[in-house]
Amino acid sequence: MSSFPLFRLPSNVLMTAIRSMEPLHQLTLSTCSIVANNLVKTAGLRCHSLYIEHDGDFKIVAKFNERRTVTMTILYIPSEYNDDDDDYDEDDDEEVRPLRAKVEAKYNLYEGEEEDDTKYLWRHPTFTLKDWVKNLMGVLNRGGICGVYCGPRNYLNYVRPAIKDYDLKYLKLRNDRFYYNQVYGEEILESVSTVSRFEYMGHFKPSEFSKLLISNLDVLIPSEDQDITLNDLLLCNAAHFNSNNSNLTPENLNKFLKLWMKGSNTRLRYLKVGYESFGDLDEELILDGINYQDQMKSKVFTSYCREHTDHAPNVMVEGGYNVYRKDGTKATIIIDRLEDFTFELFVWSDE
């Protein structure tokens, strides 16, 4: 079978042909040559969201719509540091050299469609992870990355150098045993200063955690391992703060509510504090001395948490107790002692 002379088509016909391709085929075409790359860029290919993940392999995931997602697996980036490597020295600050890579790309199709197991291998002898990210950002006409999910060491050594020229909205760091030495704590805090949403596993030492709390994050979700004090809660400047398995007492929450009603934490829009059992949530102690009203109607609350978090963007708030800040701002308290063992505070910005 002879090849089709695609690039000999008239320019308007060529552009129509490229725009009619499936996104995966457009991306594959862009890797063939500089000419093909520029043509795909001109065609205006865009994706709904772009994420970088690490779950054994490095992956770049581009979601185009509800039916089409392209997963690009970065091949042959070896793990320079293995959890089983007893020879690792935490004080070793040797720079990790850029590693050349190639990409295996395939579709994740909408459930119910016929599965496409075709895998495309994109090769470029000199490309590193940074080069692939740059190439994809250009082809997809993007200036930002929606989220990064990986262990902190892989993030700092490989991912952050590859994405430093682009905006990053959401960073989720999984725990590993290299996480919280002093150097890594400082570098992670530096990275967090450029994102709007941060979630992590493990725990920061108190001085680093305080710096994290005063950052103007939209969303901050500390690990269950992070100790939270009343002072931490009052120091927090995040709009959405979610603390699971908390060591905050009902008396702490009572004090916090009273101070919030007097005007503290004015940036806060949502607070969630989780507990291990219903016995930790003494409703009478939490509400002691607080002027509240029973919430009689249900209302939809729109949170800061969106895609690729475990939190729905819209929550139906039913029941609970209404309290008011001295400036008239209303908030609803929900205390769940039956299922989730949580304290929640919803601050209504539209009333």
N, C-alpha and C positions, 0 to 999 in steps of 0.2 A: 504494500500500500504506500503510495507516495504521500509526502507531507503536504500540508496545506500552507500556501504562502500568505500567512495572516498579515504580515507587515507590508505586503504589496497592495493591500486594499486601499481605496481612497480614504483619506483621513476621517471623514464623517462616518463612513461605513465601519471603519476600524474601531472608532470610539463607541459606536452603537454595539458592535460585537463584544467589546470588552465589558461594557456596562450590563450586557445581558447574561454574562457568565455568573456562575455560582461564586460566592465570596472566596471559598477555598481555592477555586481555579484561578480567580483573579490574583490572589496572593501568590500562588505557585508561579503564575506567569511573571510576576514582578521580580522573581528571583533568577530569571533566565539570563538577563543582560541589563546593562544600564539603560538601553533604549526601552526595553519592556518595562523596566521599573518606572521610568518617567511617564510612560503612557498610562500605566495604572494609576499613578498619582494624579494625572490630569483627568482621569475618569471620575474622580471624586469619591472613591471608596471610603466608606465610614462604618464604624461599628458602634453599637450601643454602649458597650463597656469593655474595658481591658484590664485584666488582672494577671499578676505574676504569682505563682505558687511553687512551693517545694514540698513534695511528699515522697521523697526518695529520688525523684527526678525534678529538674527545673522545668516548669511549664509556663507558657504564656497563653492565656485563655481569652479569646476575643468573641464576645457575644454580639451577633448582628441583629437578631430578632428572636422572637419566642420559638422559632423553628430551627434556627441555624446558629451553632456555636463551633468555632474552630479552635482546637487544642493543638498547640505547638510545643512539642517536647524537645528540650535542648539535650542533645546526645553528647556523650564523651566529655562532660565536665565532671571529673572525678572528685570525690569527697576528700579534700586535702587533710581533714581532721576527722578521725573516726572515734566514736564514743568508746570503743574498745581499745584504743591506742593508749597504752600505759606510759608511753614515752613522751606524751604531750606536755609541754611546758607552758603554763598560762602566761608566763612573762615573756614568751617568745613573740616579739613584735615584728618579725620578718614580714615584709610586704608580700602578699599573695600575688603572684604574677597572673596576668590575664590569660585565660585558657581558651584555646581555639575550640570551636564547636560547629556542629551541623544540626539541622532541625528536622524532626519527623512531624509532619502535620496531618491531621485527619479531622473529619467531622464528628461532632456529637449532635445527632439529629433529634428532632422533636419526637417524643414518645408516640408510637403508633405508626411512624413512617418506616419504610424498609431501611434496615441498617446498611450504611455504606462503610465497609471495612477497608476501603482503599486508603493507603497511606502514601503520602508524598514525601520524599526525602530531598530536602533543600541543602545544597552543598555550596560552600564558599571557602576555599582553602585558608584564607586569612581571617575570617570573621570570628570575633569573640562574642560573648553574651552581649556586651555593650553595642557591638556593631549590629547584631540582629535586632536589638531593641530599637536602635536608631533607624534601621531600615523599615521596620514595621510601623513605627510612629510616623515616618514620612509617608509611607504608602497609605496608611489609614487616616492621614490628615489629622493627627491628634497632637495636642500639646500637653496632655496630662494622662496619668495612670490612675485608675479608680482605686486599686488596692494591691497590697503585697502581703502574702502569707508565707512565712517560713521561720526557721530557727534564727536566732539573733546572729550567730556566727556566720551563717551563709548570707544573711542579709548584709552584714557589715562588710564582708570580704568580697562578695560577688555581686549581689543585687544592687546595693546602694551606689557603687561606682558606675553601674550600667544605667541607672535611671536618674543620676544627679542633675541632668539638664532638663528634667520634666517635673511638672507638678504631680504630687502624690496626695491623694485625699485620705486614704485609709490604710493604716499599718497594723497588722496583727502578727505578733511575735510569739511563737511557741517556745516552750522551755527547752533548754539544753544545759549541760553542766558548765559551759563557758560563759553563761549569761551575765552574771553579776559581779565580775571583778571590776575594779575601779575604772580601768580604761574603757571597758565596754559600756559601763553605766553612763559615762560621760558622752560617749559617741552616740548611744541610743537617744539620750536626752537632746543632743544636737539635732538628730534626725527628726524627732518628734516636734521640734519647733516649727517645722515646715508642713506638718499634716494637720488635718482637722479632726481626725478620728483615730484613736489609739486603743488597742486592746492587747493584753499580754498575759503570759503565764510566767510564774516564778515570783520573785519579789525584789523591789528596790530597797536599798537601805534608806532610813528615814530622811537623810538630807537630800538624797536624789528624788525621793518620792515627793517631798515638799516642792521641789522645783517643777515637778510634773504637774502637781495640783494647781499651781498658780498660772500654768499655761492657759491660753485662751482657746482650749479645745472645744469643739462642738460635742464630742462624745469621748468619754474616758471610761474604760471598763478594766479595772485592775483584776489581777489574778485572785483566786480564792486564798492563795498563800500570803497575800499582802495584808498586814495588820493595818486596820483603820481606827483612828481615834476620833474623838469629838473635835479636837483641834484640827485634825486633817479635814474633817467634813466642813468645818467653818472656813478653812483655808481654800477649799476647792473652788475653782473658777470655771469649771466645765459646765456647759449647758445641760448635758445629759451625763449623769454619773450613776454607774451600776456596780454595786459592791455585793458579791456573793459570799456566803459563808462568813458573815461578818461577826466581829467581836464587839460591835457597838451594843450597848445595853439599852433597854427601854428608857432608862433615865437619861441616857445620852440623846436618844431621839426626842425625848420630851424637851430637853434643854435646847436642842437644835431648832425645834419647831417654834419655841418661844423667841429665840433670837432671830429666826427668819421672819416672824411676824413683826419684829421690831425694825427689820430692814437689812438683815444680813443676806449674803449670797444672792444678790439681785440678778445675776446672770443665769441662775439655775432655772431650768424649765422642767426637768424630770429627775427624780431621785428614786433609786431602788436599792433596798438593803435586804439581803437574803440571809436566812438562818437555817440551821440544821433541823430544828424541831419547833412545834407550835409553842412549847413551853418557854421559848426565848422571847416570845412576842406577847408580853402582858399589856393588853389593850388599855386597861385602867391606868397603868403607870405611864404609858405613852401619852395619853390624853389628859393626865392630871393637871388641873389648873389652866387648861386651854379653853378658850371660848370658841366653840365650834357649832356648826349646824349640820343636821343630817342632809345628805345629798339625796334629793327626791327624784331627779330625772337623770336619764342616761345621756352621754355626750361623747362624740368621737374626739380623741386626742391625737394630734399629728406630731410624731416624735422626730428626732434627728436621725434615728437609725433607719437606714435604707437597705440597699442590696448587700448581699453577702455578709449579713450579720444574723444573729439568731433572734432578732427583735423586729417585730412587725412595725412598719412605718405608721400605721393607723391602729389605735387601740380604742375599743369601746369601754368607757369608764362607767361603771354601774355601781350605785350605792356609795358607801363611804361617808366621809365627813368633810365639810367645807370649812376652811379657815381663811382669814384675810390678813394680808400684810398692811402695815400702817398707811401705805400709799393707795390702798383699795384693791390691790391685786389679789385675785382669788386663787386658791389652790385646793385640790381635793386629796384627802388622805384615804388610801385603801390599805387595810390590814388583813392579810390572808393567813388565817391560822389553821386552815383545813387542808389545802393542797400544796401550795408552793412555799408556805412559811415566809412571806415577804411583807415588807413595809414599802409602800410606794407613795410618792408625792407628785401629783400632776399640777403644774403651774399653768394657769390659763392666761395666755397673752392677748386674747381677743375680748376680754371683758374688763 
